Amino acid sequence: MSTNTQAHERIDLRTSPEIKDLIVRAASSAGMTVSAFLLGTAQERAKEILAEKEMVTLTSRDWRALPRRWTTPRGRGPSSPPP
């Protein structure tokens, strides 16, 4: 979270004492407040998840075919339906 950004939104969580203790210990080990630790790790993971959703994974075969697909006019490729 940017230090210049004013935080106005709130997120409330309920958890077990064991999970809270784990988070408190991890935040302390990282030299962070619990809020900073939770926000930082949640933000990092949220970005990873969204990046994975936006990422296209190709097989080796598809990767090799990609330049041909870029240069083949639409409607003329091997996977185009017949007219």
ABEGO torsion letter per residue (X at the ends): XBAABBBABBBBBBBBAAAAAAAAAAAAAAGBBAAAAAAAAAAAAAAAAAAAAABBBBBAAAAAAAAAAAABBBGABAABBBX
